[in-house]
């Protein structure tokens, strides 16, 4: 299969890319940091990389070239994200905007760019990586209003697109992750020890991306042992 994953230069996305390649799938790995992407590429000849900032539209042409070489996309994983841990009243509009852009609009861009290639797969799966913070009724944490609300938007988008793409045989689901030990979590909660490593979470994401569309469409699955 052909896989596109955003946010693959580190953390969970890095491990997901490696696991897919180890299973023999072709991977297009996206992120901004080209040095880290080059490190990832060394892990397997099945991994191609593209340095791209998904917070603007400028990468449209470069990703098109990569996708043409791919010809079809079977799985798109919208995993790129950013978190700013600040109380609501101290958070600037620019900081809210950044999180909406990185956690929500980035996925919209990538879905629009990959849509023609997802169609060609005949049975493709979009997996949006959201957060327990954006999951309705979950515990909420001080300092995460901007982050959680942007992840909530991604959840609602998931439900809408599952309906909109039904006739296209494109399934759309979201995973609302709990705590995983990555740089993002450590920067927000330095004293907290997460119950899962990025490798462990990556295993679930890979399995779900491959098999989940047989059982779910338009669903939001909490994947959480614990939240900070
Ligand atoms: N770790 C947790 O506990 C946890 C819990 C719930 C949900 N999540 C979600 O899981 C996903 C992965 O998180 P993580 O913990 O692995 O975070 P991470 O280690 O900080 O990795 C985030 C990834 O997103 C990429 N990224 C950020 N902004 C980008 C942009 N504008 N354009 C392209 N790529 C961008 C980063 O790469 P560059 O900097 O190279 O661009 C990096 O590869 C995120 O969506 C996060 O919100 C994580």
Boltz pocket constraint, residues with backbone or C-beta under 6 A from the ligand:
constraints:
  - pocket:
      binder: B
      contacts: [[A, 6], [A, 7], [A, 8], [A, 9], [A, 10], [A, 11], [A, 12], [A, 13], [A, 30], [A, 31], [A, 32], [A, 33], [A, 34], [A, 36], [A, 52], [A, 53], [A, 54], [A, 55], [A, 78], [A, 79], [A, 80], [A, 81], [A, 82], [A, 102], [A, 106], [A, 129], [A, 130], [A, 131], [A, 132], [A, 176], [A, 177], [A, 178], [A, 179], [A, 180], [A, 181], [A, 182], [A, 183], [A, 184], [A, 185], [A, 194]]
      max_distance: 6.0
